[in-house]
Amino acid sequence: MTSVPPHTVQPTDPGASGWRVLARAIAVLHMAFALFVVAGSLLVLNWPGLMWIHLAAVAWAIATMGFDLGCPLTPWEKRSWIRGGRVPYEEGFLQHHILGSRFDPANSRRDHIVLGVTVLVLNAVVYAFVLRQA
């Protein structure tokens, strides 16, 4: 019997590579959403019709980070990694993909609140400019 590297598990699904592709696609979608939340107000400068979509995305992000609700994309990505024969990361999406080792995982709640407030202030500044131009 061959040994399995520690970062993998035996695939339980014959389409394991498809599950890994899905997990990566979910991670990319999640990253795009996070980028839209942070910088979407800049898009509103050119496309004002995006404002309500962006505000809804910001509200969702702040609610999930502020109340530690978690995003439904994270468990979906992790389940896809498992079905694809990989052991998923233990921490949350932000800690793993965005914050990495720059922040202490033990302070993730505090870090989420700081990030949420930072995103809120950044977007408020841009929206103040947008509303002044209107």
C-alpha positions in Angstrom: 0.0 0.0 0.0 1.3 3.4 -0.9 1.6 6.2 1.6 -0.5 9.3 1.2 1.3 12.7 1.6 0.0 14.6 4.7 -1.7 17.3 2.7 -3.9 14.8 0.8 -6.5 12.2 1.7 -7.6 9.3 -0.5 -10.2 10.7 -3.0 -13.6 9.3 -2.3 -15.0 10.4 -5.6 -13.9 9.2 -9.0 -14.2 12.9 -10.2 -11.8 14.2 -7.5 -10.0 16.5 -9.9 -13.3 18.2 -10.8 -14.0 18.8 -7.1 -10.5 20.4 -6.8 -11.3 22.7 -9.8 -14.6 23.6 -8.2 -12.8 24.4 -4.9 -10.4 26.7 -6.7 -13.2 28.4 -8.6 -15.1 29.0 -5.4 -11.9 30.5 -3.9 -11.5 32.8 -6.9 -15.2 33.8 -6.7 -14.7 34.5 -3.0 -11.6 36.6 -3.6 -13.5 38.6 -6.3 -16.3 39.3 -3.9 -13.8 40.5 -1.2 -12.1 42.7 -3.8 -15.5 44.1 -4.9 -16.3 44.9 -1.2 -13.0 46.7 -0.7 -12.7 48.6 -4.0 -16.2 48.4 -5.5 -16.9 52.0 -4.6 -14.2 53.0 -7.1 -16.3 51.2 -9.8 -19.3 53.2 -8.8 -17.4 56.3 -9.8 -17.7 55.1 -13.4 -20.9 53.0 -13.2 -23.3 54.6 -10.7 -25.8 51.8 -11.3 -23.5 49.4 -9.3 -24.0 51.5 -6.1 -26.9 49.4 -4.6 -25.2 46.1 -5.5 -22.0 47.3 -3.9 -23.7 48.7 -0.8 -25.5 45.3 -0.3 -22.1 43.5 -0.7 -20.5 45.8 1.9 -23.4 45.3 4.3 -23.2 41.5 3.9 -19.4 41.5 4.4 -19.6 43.8 7.5 -22.4 41.7 9.0 -20.5 38.4 8.4 -17.3 39.8 9.9 -18.8 41.9 12.7 -21.1 39.1 13.9 -18.8 36.3 13.0 -21.5 34.7 10.9 -19.1 33.1 8.4 -19.6 33.1 4.6 -21.4 30.2 3.0 -18.7 30.0 0.3 -16.0 28.9 2.8 -17.7 25.6 3.9 -18.6 24.9 0.3 -14.9 25.4 -0.8 -13.7 23.2 2.1 -16.2 20.4 1.3 -15.1 20.6 -2.4 -11.4 20.2 -1.3 -12.4 17.1 0.8 -14.3 15.6 -2.1 -11.3 16.3 -4.2 -9.0 14.4 -1.9 -7.4 17.3 -0.2 -7.4 18.3 3.5 -8.8 21.9 3.6 -7.3 24.7 5.6 -8.5 25.0 9.2 -8.9 28.7 9.5 -11.4 30.9 7.7 -11.1 32.2 4.2 -9.8 35.7 5.1 -7.2 34.3 7.4 -6.0 31.7 4.9 -6.2 33.4 1.6 -5.9 37.1 2.4 -4.4 37.8 5.8 -2.1 34.8 5.9 0.6 35.1 8.6 0.4 38.9 8.7 -2.2 38.6 11.5 -2.4 36.3 14.5 -5.1 33.7 14.0 -5.9 33.9 17.7 -7.1 37.5 17.2 -9.2 36.8 14.1 -12.4 38.3 15.7 -10.6 41.5 16.4 -8.9 41.5 13.0 -12.3 41.0 11.3 -13.7 44.0 13.1 -10.7 46.1 12.2 -11.0 45.1 8.6 -14.7 45.7 8.5 -14.3 49.2 10.0 -11.5 50.0 7.6 -13.6 48.9 4.6 -16.5 50.9 5.8 -14.4 54.0 6.2 -12.7 53.6 2.9 -16.0 53.2 1.1 -17.6 56.0 3.0 -14.8 58.4 1.8 -15.3 57.3 -1.8 -19.1 57.6 -1.5 -18.9 61.0 0.0 -17.0 62.1 -3.1 -19.5 60.4 -5.3 -22.4 62.1 -3.6 -20.7 65.5 -3.7 -20.3 65.1 -7.5 -24.0 64.3 -7.9 
